[in-house]
């Protein structure tokens, strides 16, 4: 039981730090001090140290002997590579979703599109964040509809890694409108049981989002 609790604690610290790095709470080159993080999270330094080692394996943290742990961050090339790989996987996801999607999931996707259009017309400052969150929800439902836990897990991780970039991608009203139109087209292809079209549209959707960010290799 004690070993399980230790693993659970390490996992909780890891997830918290990982999310803070990917969401921009910690910036590139920031030092991650074990003692400070331990105090903030109410844990000892041991689970923090283990979490930092795990983050180093993911390439998000660099541990310098006798100095400390520093945020590596996500480079433009990292984001570029993720989008290229993701475009192919999103296409596969849409193809599989065409085969396995349920009426309930179709309803969820339609609701997300309607909510996206509603928030896009609003003039509040949170509009970009709300549209971005709905964009993420659209893809999340699509991942679930693919009926593949492995594909869902991989694509969900990619979404986390480009979380900040995705928010910037929908800040432009023009891009946000096109993104919603692309979502609708993907959904229509899925509803029409056109696997080839669904795959093409999903692949192109991700590539257009990358182009909008002006990311180069």
The 8 nearest C-alpha neighbors of each residue, nearest first, counted from 0:
[[1, 3, 2, 4, 5, 6, 7, 8],
 [0, 2, 4, 3, 5, 6, 7, 8],
 [1, 3, 5, 4, 0, 6, 7, 8],
 [4, 2, 0, 6, 1, 5, 7, 8],
 [5, 3, 7, 1, 2, 6, 8, 0],
 [4, 6, 2, 8, 3, 7, 9, 1],
 [7, 5, 9, 3, 8, 4, 10, 2],
 [6, 8, 4, 10, 5, 9, 3, 11],
 [9, 7, 11, 5, 10, 6, 4, 12],
 [10, 8, 46, 6, 12, 11, 7, 50],
 [9, 11, 13, 7, 8, 12, 14, 6],
 [10, 12, 8, 14, 13, 9, 7, 15],
 [13, 11, 15, 9, 10, 14, 16, 50],
 [14, 12, 50, 10, 16, 11, 15, 17],
 [15, 13, 17, 11, 12, 16, 18, 10],
 [14, 16, 12, 18, 13, 17, 19, 11],
 [15, 17, 19, 13, 18, 14, 12, 20],
 [18, 16, 14, 20, 19, 15, 13, 21],
 [17, 19, 21, 15, 20, 16, 22, 14],
 [20, 18, 24, 16, 22, 17, 21, 25],
 [19, 21, 25, 17, 23, 18, 22, 24],
 [22, 20, 18, 23, 19, 160, 17, 162],
 [21, 23, 19, 20, 24, 18, 163, 162],
 [22, 24, 25, 20, 21, 26, 19, 163],
 [25, 23, 19, 22, 20, 26, 21, 18],
 [26, 24, 20, 23, 19, 29, 27, 70],
 [27, 25, 29, 23, 28, 24, 70, 20],
 [26, 28, 70, 72, 71, 29, 25, 69],
 [29, 27, 70, 69, 71, 26, 30, 72],
 [30, 28, 70, 69, 26, 27, 25, 31],
 [29, 31, 69, 68, 32, 28, 70, 67],
 [32, 30, 68, 69, 33, 29, 70, 67],
 [31, 33, 35, 34, 30, 36, 68, 67],
 [32, 34, 36, 35, 44, 37, 47, 31],
 [33, 35, 37, 36, 32, 44, 38, 43],
 [36, 34, 38, 32, 37, 33, 39, 31],
 [37, 35, 39, 33, 38, 34, 40, 32],
 [36, 38, 42, 34, 40, 35, 43, 39],
 [39, 37, 41, 35, 36, 40, 34, 42],
 [38, 40, 36, 37, 41, 35, 42, 34],
 [41, 39, 37, 38, 42, 36, 12, 35],
 [40, 42, 38, 37, 39, 43, 36, 44],
 [43, 41, 37, 40, 38, 44, 46, 47],
 [44, 42, 37, 45, 46, 41, 47, 38],
 [43, 45, 47, 37, 33, 46, 34, 48],
 [44, 46, 48, 47, 43, 49, 42, 9],
 [47, 45, 9, 49, 48, 44, 50, 43],
 [48, 46, 50, 44, 45, 49, 33, 51],
 [47, 49, 45, 51, 46, 50, 44, 52],
 [50, 48, 46, 52, 47, 51, 45, 53],
 [49, 51, 13, 47, 53, 52, 48, 9],
 [52, 50, 54, 48, 53, 49, 55, 47],
 [53, 51, 55, 49, 54, 50, 48, 56],
 [52, 54, 50, 56, 55, 51, 49, 57],
 [55, 53, 51, 57, 56, 52, 59, 60],
 [54, 56, 60, 58, 52, 53, 57, 61],
 [57, 55, 53, 54, 58, 52, 59, 60],
 [58, 56, 54, 55, 59, 53, 60, 52],
 [59, 57, 55, 56, 60, 54, 71, 61],
 [58, 60, 71, 72, 54, 57, 55, 70],
 [59, 61, 55, 70, 71, 69, 54, 58],
 [60, 62, 69, 68, 55, 71, 63, 70],
 [63, 61, 68, 67, 69, 64, 60, 55],
 [62, 64, 67, 66, 68, 61, 65, 69],
 [65, 63, 66, 62, 67, 68, 61, 69],
 [66, 64, 67, 63, 62, 68, 69, 61],
 [67, 65, 63, 64, 68, 62, 69, 30],
 [66, 68, 63, 62, 65, 64, 69, 30],
 [69, 67, 62, 31, 61, 30, 63, 60],
 [68, 70, 30, 61, 28, 29, 60, 31],
 [69, 71, 60, 28, 27, 29, 72, 59],
 [72, 70, 60, 59, 27, 61, 28, 69],
 [71, 73, 27, 59, 70, 74, 20, 26],
 [72, 74, 77, 75, 78, 71, 59, 160],
 [75, 73, 77, 76, 78, 72, 71, 79],
 [76, 74, 78, 77, 79, 214, 73, 215],
 [75, 77, 79, 216, 74, 78, 80, 215],
 [76, 78, 74, 80, 75, 79, 73, 81],
 [77, 79, 81, 75, 76, 80, 82, 161],
 [80, 78, 76, 82, 77, 81, 214, 75],
 [81, 79, 83, 77, 78, 82, 76, 84],
 [80, 82, 78, 84, 79, 83, 85, 77],
 [81, 83, 85, 79, 80, 84, 86, 78],
 [84, 82, 80, 86, 85, 81, 79, 87],
 [85, 83, 81, 86, 82, 87, 80, 88],
 [84, 86, 82, 88, 87, 83, 81, 89],
 [87, 85, 202, 89, 205, 83, 84, 88],
 [86, 88, 90, 85, 89, 84, 202, 91],
 [87, 89, 85, 91, 90, 86, 92, 84],
 [90, 88, 92, 86, 91, 87, 85, 201],
 [91, 89, 198, 202, 201, 87, 93, 88],
 [90, 92, 88, 94, 89, 93, 198, 95],
 [91, 93, 89, 95, 90, 145, 94, 96],
 [94, 92, 96, 90, 198, 95, 91, 197],
 [95, 93, 194, 91, 198, 97, 92, 96],
 [94, 96, 145, 92, 98, 97, 93, 91],
 [95, 97, 145, 144, 93, 100, 99, 98],
 [98, 96, 189, 94, 95, 192, 99, 194],
 [99, 97, 95, 96, 100, 94, 192, 194],
 [98, 100, 96, 97, 144, 145, 95, 146],
 [101, 99, 144, 96, 97, 98, 104, 102],
 [100, 102, 104, 103, 105, 99, 144, 106],
 [101, 103, 105, 104, 106, 100, 107, 190],
 [104, 102, 106, 101, 105, 107, 100, 108],
 [105, 103, 107, 101, 106, 102, 108, 100],
 [106, 104, 102, 108, 107, 103, 109, 101],
 [105, 107, 103, 109, 104, 108, 110, 102],
 [108, 106, 104, 110, 105, 109, 111, 103],
 [109, 107, 111, 105, 110, 106, 137, 104],
 [108, 110, 106, 112, 111, 107, 105, 113],
 [109, 111, 107, 113, 108, 112, 114, 106],
 [112, 110, 108, 114, 109, 113, 115, 133],
 [111, 113, 115, 109, 110, 114, 116, 108],
 [112, 114, 110, 116, 115, 111, 117, 109],
 [115, 113, 117, 111, 116, 112, 110, 118],
 [116, 114, 112, 118, 117, 113, 130, 111],
 [115, 117, 119, 113, 114, 118, 112, 120],
 [116, 118, 114, 115, 119, 120, 113, 121],
 [119, 117, 121, 115, 120, 116, 126, 114],
 [118, 120, 116, 117, 121, 115, 126, 130],
 [121, 119, 118, 117, 116, 122, 126, 115],
 [120, 122, 118, 119, 123, 126, 117, 124],
 [123, 121, 120, 124, 126, 119, 118, 125],
 [122, 124, 125, 126, 121, 118, 127, 120],
 [123, 125, 126, 122, 127, 128, 121, 129],
 [126, 124, 128, 123, 127, 129, 122, 130],
 [125, 127, 129, 128, 124, 123, 130, 118],
 [128, 126, 170, 130, 129, 125, 131, 169],
 [127, 129, 131, 125, 126, 130, 132, 166],
 [130, 128, 132, 126, 131, 127, 125, 133],
 [131, 129, 133, 127, 132, 128, 115, 126],
 [132, 130, 134, 128, 166, 129, 133, 127],
 [131, 133, 135, 129, 134, 130, 128, 136],
 [134, 132, 136, 130, 135, 131, 137, 111],
 [135, 133, 131, 137, 132, 136, 130, 138],
 [134, 136, 132, 133, 138, 137, 139, 131],
 [135, 137, 133, 139, 138, 134, 140, 132],
 [138, 136, 134, 135, 140, 139, 108, 133],
 [137, 139, 141, 135, 136, 140, 142, 134],
 [138, 140, 136, 142, 141, 137, 135, 143],
 [141, 139, 143, 142, 138, 137, 144, 136],
 [140, 142, 138, 144, 139, 143, 137, 145],
 [143, 141, 151, 139, 145, 144, 140, 138],
 [142, 144, 140, 141, 145, 146, 151, 139],
 [143, 145, 100, 96, 141, 146, 142, 99],
 [146, 144, 96, 95, 142, 92, 147, 143],
 [145, 147, 144, 143, 99, 148, 96, 95],
 [148, 146, 150, 145, 149, 151, 143, 142],
 [147, 149, 151, 150, 152, 146, 143, 145],
 [150, 148, 152, 151, 147, 153, 154, 146],
 [151, 149, 153, 147, 152, 148, 154, 142],
 [150, 152, 142, 148, 154, 149, 153, 155],
 [151, 153, 155, 149, 150, 154, 148, 156],
 [154, 152, 150, 156, 155, 151, 149, 157],
 [153, 155, 157, 156, 151, 152, 150, 158],
 [154, 156, 158, 152, 157, 153, 151, 159],
 [157, 155, 159, 153, 158, 154, 152, 160],
 [156, 158, 154, 160, 159, 155, 153, 161],
 [157, 159, 155, 156, 160, 161, 162, 154],
 [160, 158, 162, 156, 157, 161, 155, 21],
 [159, 161, 157, 158, 162, 21, 156, 73],
 [160, 162, 164, 158, 159, 163, 165, 78],
 [161, 163, 159, 165, 164, 160, 158, 22],
 [164, 162, 166, 165, 161, 22, 167, 21],
 [163, 165, 161, 167, 166, 162, 168, 212],
 [164, 166, 168, 162, 163, 167, 161, 169],
 [167, 165, 163, 168, 131, 164, 169, 128],
 [166, 168, 164, 170, 165, 169, 163, 212],
 [167, 169, 165, 166, 170, 212, 164, 211],
 [168, 170, 175, 171, 167, 166, 174, 127],
 [171, 169, 167, 127, 168, 172, 166, 175],
 [170, 172, 174, 169, 173, 175, 168, 167],
 [173, 171, 175, 174, 176, 170, 169, 119],
 [172, 174, 176, 171, 175, 177, 169, 178],
 [175, 173, 177, 171, 176, 172, 169, 178],
 [176, 174, 169, 172, 178, 177, 173, 171],
 [177, 175, 173, 179, 178, 174, 172, 180],
 [178, 176, 180, 174, 179, 175, 181, 173],
 [177, 179, 175, 181, 180, 176, 174, 182],
 [178, 180, 182, 176, 181, 177, 175, 183],
 [181, 179, 177, 183, 178, 182, 184, 176],
 [180, 182, 178, 184, 179, 183, 177, 185],
 [183, 181, 179, 185, 180, 184, 186, 178],
 [182, 184, 186, 180, 181, 185, 187, 179],
 [185, 183, 181, 187, 186, 182, 180, 188],
 [186, 184, 182, 188, 197, 183, 187, 200],
 [185, 187, 189, 183, 184, 188, 190, 182],
 [188, 186, 190, 184, 189, 185, 191, 183],
 [187, 189, 191, 197, 185, 193, 186, 190],
 [190, 188, 97, 186, 192, 191, 187, 197],
 [189, 191, 187, 192, 188, 186, 97, 193],
 [190, 192, 188, 189, 193, 187, 97, 186],
 [193, 191, 189, 190, 97, 194, 188, 98],
 [194, 192, 188, 191, 196, 195, 189, 197],
 [195, 193, 94, 197, 196, 97, 192, 198],
 [196, 194, 198, 197, 193, 199, 94, 188],
 [195, 197, 199, 198, 193, 194, 200, 188],
 [198, 196, 194, 188, 200, 185, 195, 199],
 [197, 199, 90, 94, 195, 201, 93, 196],
 [200, 198, 196, 202, 197, 201, 203, 195],
 [199, 201, 203, 197, 202, 198, 185, 204],
 [202, 200, 90, 204, 198, 203, 199, 89],
 [201, 203, 86, 90, 199, 200, 204, 205],
 [202, 204, 206, 200, 201, 205, 207, 199],
 [205, 203, 201, 207, 202, 206, 200, 181],
 [204, 206, 208, 86, 207, 203, 202, 209],
 [205, 207, 209, 203, 208, 204, 210, 86],
 [208, 206, 210, 204, 209, 205, 203, 211],
 [207, 209, 205, 211, 206, 210, 204, 168],
 [208, 210, 206, 212, 207, 211, 205, 214],
 [211, 209, 207, 213, 212, 208, 206, 214],
 [210, 212, 208, 209, 213, 207, 168, 174],
 [211, 213, 209, 210, 214, 168, 208, 164],
 [214, 212, 210, 211, 215, 209, 208, 79],
 [213, 215, 212, 79, 209, 75, 210, 216],
 [214, 216, 213, 79, 76, 75, 210, 212],
 [215, 76, 79, 214, 75, 80, 77, 78]]
